[in-house]
Every structure is written in structure tokens, then in C-alpha cells.
Amino acid sequence: MQLNGLILTLPKELKLLIGTFLIVLSIGFFTGLLFVGETSSLNPGGIEENYLGNEDQEQVEVMRFKKSDHEMLTLVHNHVLSMAIIFFLLGLIVSMTKLSKKVKLFLIIEPFFSVLFTFGGLYLLWKGILWMKYIVMISGILMTLSFTLAVIIVLYQLSLKYHPEPLP
């Protein structure tokens, strides 16, 4: 079965379903990023403070305490499972786009590595490996860029009119 470019040939109803799904999914994804910005200030020190607390510091705006075992396991579990489903569905859709194999493979596989590095990194940071905050930051940025690029490509290709190539 030829998947490359299949998205261009889908009926309008399926294109609308996929497009609507991606818009709603993107609202959820970027709302999550707003939450990350509120809790960690989108910097390595803020990430560390959010998970390890700041109760040992004298002057703080907001007192934060180290996350409990239960909180960390719940956070890692929920995010890894939900992000795996999100990126699996997005990967299926990206697999139908008309792209080079290398770009397509990157957009399909990379987010899974970023999920593991981001949430595995948060767990290791919480366990005391402080340099993981940089891995978390880099993998989170890469995950966001991959998600954004994939969604833009799919939405663009959904908007294209299909023109079958003439037979030789």
C-alpha cells in the first residue's frame, strides 16, 4: 500500500475530521505548554525548582516543595502514556503526507525519543541528577518543534486540492 501522498486523496469528510482533530489537539498541547511556563518559568532553574522545591531558599515569591513519590510517578506515567498516544496518532497521519522518507521518519519517530528524554529526565532530575534539567529543556523544545512542524505540514497538505498525475 502506497502511503506517501495518500492524505491528498482522502475524501473531504476525512480531511475535515483530521484537520479538526489536529486543531483541538494543538489547543490542548499548547495549553499544556502555557502551564509549563507558569510552573517552571521555561528555564532550567525553574524546572529544577518545580520538582525539587525551593523551601531551602530564603527569599522566594512562591514556596514550592519537592514532589512526592506519588506525584512524580503519576506525572511520568500519565504524560508518557498520553503523549505516546498523541504522537502515535499524529505519526499515522504524518505517514500519509507527501514528504521525503527522511523528513517523514524524523517527524514520526523523534517525538517518542523526546517524550522519553523529557519525562525520564524529569524523574532523574527529581532523583538528584541535576544536569538532567538541560536534557529536559532541550528534549521539550525538540518535541514541541516536531509537533508544530508535523501539524503545520498536515494542515497544509489537507488544504491542497488533489490533482491525479496522468497515466504514462
C-alpha positions as CSV (number, residue, x, y, z in Angstrom):
1,M,0.0,0.0,0.0
2,Q,1.4,3.4,-1.0
3,L,1.0,5.8,1.9
4,N,3.1,8.7,0.6
5,G,0.7,11.4,-0.5
6,L,-2.4,9.4,0.5
7,I,-3.6,12.4,2.5
8,L,-4.1,14.4,-0.7
9,T,-6.6,11.8,-2.0
10,L,-8.8,11.5,1.1
11,P,-12.5,12.5,0.9
12,K,-13.4,15.9,2.2
13,E,-15.1,14.4,5.3
14,L,-11.9,12.7,6.4
15,K,-9.8,15.7,5.7
16,L,-12.2,17.8,7.9
17,L,-12.1,15.1,10.7
18,I,-8.3,15.1,10.6
19,G,-8.0,18.9,10.5
20,T,-10.4,19.4,13.3
21,F,-8.7,16.8,15.4
22,L,-5.3,18.4,14.9
23,I,-6.6,21.9,15.8
24,V,-8.2,20.6,19.0
25,L,-5.1,18.5,19.8
26,S,-2.9,21.6,19.2
27,I,-5.0,23.7,21.6
28,G,-4.5,21.0,24.2
29,F,-0.8,20.7,23.5
30,F,-0.1,24.4,23.6
31,T,-2.3,24.9,26.7
32,G,0.0,22.4,28.4
33,L,3.0,24.5,27.4
34,L,1.4,27.5,28.9
35,F,1.0,25.5,32.1
36,V,4.7,24.5,31.9
37,G,5.6,28.2,31.5
38,E,3.6,29.1,34.6
39,T,5.1,26.4,36.8
40,S,8.8,26.4,35.6
41,S,9.3,29.8,34.1
42,L,10.6,27.9,31.0
43,N,14.2,27.8,32.2
44,P,16.4,25.1,33.7
45,G,16.4,26.7,37.2
46,G,12.6,26.9,37.1
47,I,12.3,23.2,36.1
48,E,14.6,22.2,39.0
49,E,12.7,24.3,41.5
50,N,9.3,23.0,40.3
51,Y,10.3,19.3,41.0
52,L,12.8,19.7,43.8
53,G,11.2,22.6,45.7
54,N,12.7,25.8,46.9
55,E,12.0,25.6,50.7
56,D,15.7,25.9,51.5
57,Q,15.9,29.4,49.9
58,E,15.2,32.5,52.0
59,Q,13.6,34.9,49.5
60,V,11.0,33.3,47.2
61,E,7.9,34.6,45.6
62,V,6.1,31.2,45.6
63,M,7.1,28.5,48.1
64,R,7.5,25.1,46.3
65,F,8.1,21.7,47.9
66,K,9.8,18.7,46.4
67,K,7.3,16.4,44.6
68,S,6.4,13.2,46.4
69,D,6.9,9.7,45.0
70,H,3.2,9.5,44.2
71,E,3.2,12.9,42.4
72,M,6.3,12.0,40.3
73,L,5.1,8.5,39.3
74,T,1.7,9.8,38.4
75,L,3.1,12.7,36.4
76,V,5.6,10.5,34.5
77,H,3.0,7.7,34.0
78,N,0.2,10.0,32.7
79,H,2.4,12.0,30.4
80,V,4.3,9.1,28.9
81,L,1.1,7.2,28.1
82,S,-0.9,10.2,26.8
83,M,2.0,11.6,24.8
84,A,2.6,8.1,23.3
85,I,-1.0,8.0,22.1
86,I,-0.8,11.6,20.8
87,F,2.4,11.0,18.8
88,F,1.2,7.6,17.6
89,L,-1.9,9.2,16.1
90,L,0.0,12.2,14.7
91,G,2.6,9.7,13.3
92,L,-0.1,7.8,11.5
93,I,-1.4,11.0,9.9
94,V,2.1,12.2,9.0
95,S,2.8,8.8,7.3
96,M,0.1,9.7,4.8
97,T,1.6,13.0,3.8
98,K,3.7,13.6,0.7
99,L,7.2,14.1,2.2
100,S,10.7,12.7,1.8
101,K,11.2,9.5,3.7
102,K,13.9,11.1,5.9
103,V,11.8,14.0,7.0
104,K,8.7,11.8,7.5
105,L,10.7,9.3,9.6
106,F,12.1,12.1,11.7
107,L,8.7,13.6,12.4
108,I,7.2,10.2,13.2
109,I,10.0,8.8,15.5
110,E,11.6,11.8,17.1
111,P,8.7,12.7,19.4
112,F,8.9,9.3,21.1
113,F,12.5,9.9,22.0
114,S,11.7,13.4,23.2
115,V,8.9,12.0,25.4
116,L,11.3,9.5,27.0
117,F,14.1,12.1,27.5
118,T,11.7,14.8,28.8
119,F,9.8,12.7,31.3
120,G,12.6,10.3,32.1
121,G,14.8,13.3,32.6
122,L,12.3,14.9,35.0
123,Y,12.3,11.7,37.0
124,L,16.1,11.5,37.1
125,L,16.2,15.2,38.0
126,W,13.9,14.5,40.8
127,K,16.2,11.7,41.9
128,G,19.0,14.2,42.2
129,I,20.8,14.2,38.8
130,L,20.6,18.0,38.4
131,W,22.2,18.2,35.0
132,M,19.1,16.4,33.6
133,K,17.3,19.8,33.7
134,Y,19.2,20.7,30.5
135,I,18.2,17.4,28.8
136,V,14.6,18.1,29.8
137,M,14.7,21.6,28.3
138,I,16.3,20.5,25.0
139,S,14.1,17.5,24.5
140,G,11.0,19.5,25.4
141,I,11.9,22.1,22.8
142,L,12.6,19.4,20.2
143,M,9.3,17.7,21.0
144,T,7.4,21.0,20.6
145,L,9.1,21.8,17.3
146,S,8.4,18.3,15.9
147,F,4.8,18.5,17.0
148,T,4.4,22.0,15.5
149,L,6.1,21.2,12.2
150,A,4.1,17.9,11.8
151,V,0.8,19.7,12.4
152,I,1.6,22.6,10.0
153,I,2.6,20.1,7.3
154,V,-0.5,18.0,7.7
155,L,-2.9,21.0,7.8
156,Y,-1.2,22.5,4.7
157,Q,-1.5,19.2,2.8
158,L,-5.1,18.8,3.9
159,S,-5.9,22.2,2.3
160,L,-4.4,21.1,-1.1
161,K,-6.7,20.0,-3.9
162,Y,-5.9,16.6,-5.3
163,H,-4.7,16.5,-8.9
164,P,-4.1,12.9,-10.0
165,E,-1.0,12.5,-12.2
166,P,-1.8,11.5,-15.7
167,L,-1.0,7.9,-16.6
168,P,2.0,7.4,-19.0
